[in-house]
Amino acid sequence: MKLRIINLQNKIPIPNKKIQGKTKKILKLLNKVAVNLSVVFVNDNFIKKLNKEFLRKNQPTDVMAFDLKETKYPINSIIGEIVISTETAIRNSRIYKTNQSEELLLYIIHGVLHLCGFDDRTKEQIKRMRNQEQYILKKIT
């Protein structure tokens, strides 16, 4: 398992070992054993540029997941990158009355679920994803 935590922002301190430990628990719960994953923490400006380039949306977002796996890899593998905006996490933690650590953890779960094939384009998909997020969050906290 190769798991990298990359911090490119200065709004929230990122406890690398804690993030790694929680991310490994998420992956284990989802039976993902062959992993090459980067979790990158950025500011709103950075993620806004990515969002515009890849999704044609000219605004910041909370999390983006990039699946870098080719078809030859086994189903229990993840190869990708999760990019998280800490500024959005700060805002959303105020709105939803959560702490920032929990908000960041939720974004990691969300990104991993995308890399596992979950989608959130329809109401049904959103409901399924939210249920899975809450299940995982309860299991690892």
C-alpha positions as CSV (number, residue, x, y, z in Angstrom):
1,M,0.0,0.0,0.0
2,K,1.4,3.4,-1.0
3,L,-0.4,6.3,0.6
4,R,0.8,9.9,0.3
5,I,-0.5,12.9,2.2
6,I,0.4,16.1,0.5
7,N,-0.3,19.5,2.1
8,L,-0.2,22.5,-0.3
9,Q,-2.2,24.9,1.9
10,N,-1.8,26.7,5.2
11,K,-5.4,27.2,6.5
12,I,-5.6,24.0,8.6
13,P,-2.8,22.0,10.2
14,I,-2.8,18.5,8.6
15,P,-1.8,15.7,11.0
16,N,-0.2,13.3,8.4
17,K,-0.1,10.2,10.6
18,K,-3.7,10.6,11.8
19,I,-4.9,11.2,8.2
20,Q,-2.9,8.2,7.0
21,G,-4.3,6.0,9.8
22,K,-8.0,7.0,9.1
23,T,-7.5,6.6,5.3
24,K,-6.1,3.1,5.8
25,K,-9.1,2.2,7.9
26,I,-11.5,3.5,5.1
27,L,-9.6,1.5,2.5
28,K,-9.7,-1.7,4.7
29,L,-13.5,-1.3,5.3
30,L,-13.9,-1.2,1.5
31,N,-11.6,-4.2,1.0
32,K,-9.1,-2.2,-1.0
33,V,-5.7,-3.9,-0.6
34,A,-3.7,-2.8,-3.7
35,V,-3.5,0.9,-3.2
36,N,-1.5,3.8,-4.7
37,L,-3.2,6.9,-3.4
38,S,-2.4,10.5,-2.9
39,V,-4.6,12.8,-0.7
40,V,-3.8,16.4,-1.5
41,F,-4.9,19.3,0.6
42,V,-5.2,22.6,-1.3
43,N,-6.8,26.0,-1.1
44,D,-10.0,27.2,-2.9
45,N,-8.0,28.8,-5.7
46,F,-6.2,25.6,-6.5
47,I,-9.3,23.4,-6.6
48,K,-11.2,26.0,-8.5
49,K,-8.7,25.8,-11.3
50,L,-9.0,22.0,-11.3
51,N,-12.8,22.2,-11.2
52,K,-12.8,24.5,-14.2
53,E,-10.3,22.4,-16.2
54,F,-11.8,19.0,-15.6
55,L,-15.5,19.6,-14.8
56,R,-16.0,23.0,-16.5
57,K,-17.3,24.6,-13.3
58,N,-15.7,28.0,-12.5
59,Q,-16.0,27.7,-8.7
60,P,-14.3,26.0,-5.8
61,T,-15.6,22.6,-4.6
62,D,-14.9,20.5,-1.6
63,V,-13.3,17.4,-3.1
64,M,-12.3,16.0,-6.4
65,A,-11.2,12.4,-7.1
66,F,-9.0,11.3,-10.0
67,D,-9.0,7.6,-10.9
68,L,-5.7,6.8,-12.4
69,K,-6.3,3.0,-12.6
70,E,-6.1,1.2,-15.9
71,T,-8.4,-1.7,-16.7
72,K,-5.7,-4.3,-16.1
73,Y,-5.7,-3.8,-12.3
74,P,-7.8,-6.0,-10.0
75,I,-11.1,-4.8,-8.7
76,N,-9.8,-4.5,-5.1
77,S,-7.3,-1.9,-6.1
78,I,-7.3,1.9,-6.0
79,I,-4.8,4.1,-8.0
80,G,-5.7,7.7,-7.8
81,E,-5.6,11.1,-6.2
82,I,-8.0,12.9,-4.0
83,V,-7.8,16.7,-3.9
84,I,-9.5,18.5,-0.9
85,S,-10.1,22.2,-0.4
86,T,-9.4,23.0,3.3
87,E,-11.0,26.5,2.8
88,T,-14.3,24.8,1.7
89,A,-14.0,22.4,4.7
90,I,-13.7,25.4,7.0
91,R,-16.8,27.0,5.5
92,N,-18.8,23.8,5.5
93,S,-17.9,22.9,9.0
94,R,-19.4,26.2,10.1
95,I,-22.6,25.7,8.0
96,Y,-23.1,22.1,9.0
97,K,-21.8,22.6,12.6
98,T,-19.2,19.9,12.4
99,N,-15.6,20.1,13.3
100,Q,-13.0,20.7,10.6
101,S,-11.3,17.3,11.2
102,E,-14.6,15.5,10.7
103,E,-15.3,17.5,7.6
104,L,-11.9,16.6,6.1
105,L,-12.5,13.0,6.9
106,L,-15.8,13.1,5.2
107,Y,-14.2,14.5,2.1
108,I,-11.6,11.7,2.1
109,I,-14.4,9.1,2.4
110,H,-16.2,10.8,-0.4
111,G,-13.2,10.8,-2.6
112,V,-12.4,7.1,-1.9
113,L,-16.0,6.2,-2.7
114,H,-15.7,7.9,-6.1
115,L,-12.5,5.9,-6.7
116,C,-14.5,2.8,-5.8
117,G,-17.1,3.6,-8.5
118,F,-19.7,5.4,-6.5
119,D,-21.3,8.4,-8.3
120,D,-23.4,11.3,-7.1
121,R,-25.2,12.6,-10.1
122,T,-28.7,11.4,-9.4
123,K,-30.8,11.6,-6.2
124,E,-30.6,7.8,-5.9
125,Q,-26.8,7.8,-6.3
126,I,-26.5,10.7,-3.8
127,K,-28.6,8.8,-1.2
128,R,-26.5,5.7,-1.7
129,M,-23.3,7.6,-1.4
130,R,-24.4,9.6,1.7
131,N,-25.5,6.3,3.4
132,Q,-22.1,4.7,2.7
133,E,-20.2,7.9,3.9
134,Q,-22.1,7.9,7.2
135,Y,-21.6,4.1,7.7
136,I,-17.8,4.5,7.2
137,L,-17.6,7.6,9.3
138,K,-19.2,5.9,12.2
139,K,-16.9,2.9,11.8
140,I,-13.7,4.8,11.9
141,T,-14.5,7.5,14.5
